[in-house]
Amino acid sequence: MKEIESSNLFPDRLYLIYRVGRLAFSSGIFFLFLSLSSISKLPVAPSSLFILGIYVIVSVALLLFSKKPYTFEFLLDEAVIFTLVASNVLNYNFFSIFLIFPVFFSTIILGSISGTTSLIFGLFLHIIFFLQKHNEGIATGVQTVLNSTALIAMFVAGLKLERKLKSQAFYIKELEKEKERTEFYKRLYEISANMAHEIKNPLASIKGALELIKEGKQNERLLEIIFKETDRLDRIVKDFLHLSRPSSPIKTEIFLPEAFQEILQSLQHFGKNYKLDVEPIKFKTDARGFYSTIENIVRNAFQWADSKVEIHCHKNNHTLEIIVEDDGPGIPEEEREKIFEPFYSKNPNGSGLGLSIVNKFILENKGTVKVEKSKLGGARFVVRLPLSEEV
């Protein structure tokens, strides 16, 4: 989705450019006249300098604090420019040069309604100026017509560009949707192929053992292969169903020390030493998903540890932090993102779905999981889950 959001960056950049230009314009004129006043008589009325000073402050505030553009700020720009022209700070011949910018940029950034409002206001200011200066001759009328025409032309140009940007953004969005669909099916095909591969191997072992039994070569080793591979198939199917099943909306209260002790009891057969440090915390969550998540992480640590595993669980502000680390070979940095992908596993006896189940549960519960290098030498899993359901 990041690419789709990038289609809005062009108007955002234009708004930033416009805000910087507004500040440069206002502060440039302000400090120019301020400098001139220090060496000679002030060339403009003090009220004009006061207006410029206020405008500089507003420009700074908009640059620093305004993230969203509003129509009123473009109208303000036009009003200030008109005030400067009426005060003879700016020459009317250059009036349209400055006035076209609020009209043009408001049309592109905010759309046709804001652009039309800015155009009407700009034309209104031209008419007022003409009514004030019409006694100065026909040149003033001609200049007003030319300025108004330029203003309308810039509005039309801005309108065309704004429509082109919208069309381009829509086209990019459609491309991104198509890319997402392609990626989805590509990933689906990959998962299907991996699933077939994972199921094919134990089925081949079972089939081979049954063929030997059929030929009368029955022995305990063949039966052991059948039971072992059947158990492996069962684990793969259960993990896959767990991965595809949505989290339960039912929240159950869990007492963490008891939960970790129960999980560790089921992993005693690994024969590894472990250190358990768990705060006596209770909180509500999807119990089945939580147990499966912690068991998969701890099981992974027990499988790869040489001799030692450390488990820490404590409260950090409003977050439950669970750290599981081991003294095994660790996980190379380039593989730390891949290990959460379905069927990615370096363990020949694993299904490759355990850490995918972990990632799914943590994401669904607005948590995070990070893999680092442990001080013990192996892998260090850091899980953080919000404790908003703490009891």
Secondary structure, 3 states (H helix, E strand, C coil): CHHHHHHHHHHHHHHHHHHHHHHHHHHHHHHHHHHHHHHCCCCCCHHHHHHHHHHHHHHHHHHHHCCCCCHHHHHHHHHHHHHHHHCCCCCHHHHHHHHHHHHHHHHHHHCHHHHHHHHHHHHHHHHHHHHHHHHHCHHHHHHHHHHHHHHHHHHHHHHHHHHHHHHHHHHHHHHHHHHHHHHHHHHHHHHHHHHHHHHHHHHHHHHHHHHHHHCCCCCHHHHHHHHHHHHHHHHHHHHHHHHHCCCCCCCEEEEHHHHHHHHHHCCHHHCCEEEEEECCCEEEECHHHHHHHHHHHHHHHHHHCCCEEEEEEEEECCEEEEEEEECCCCCCHHHCCHHHCCCCCCCCCCCCCHHHHHHHHHHHCCCEEEEEECCCCCEEEEEEEECCCEC
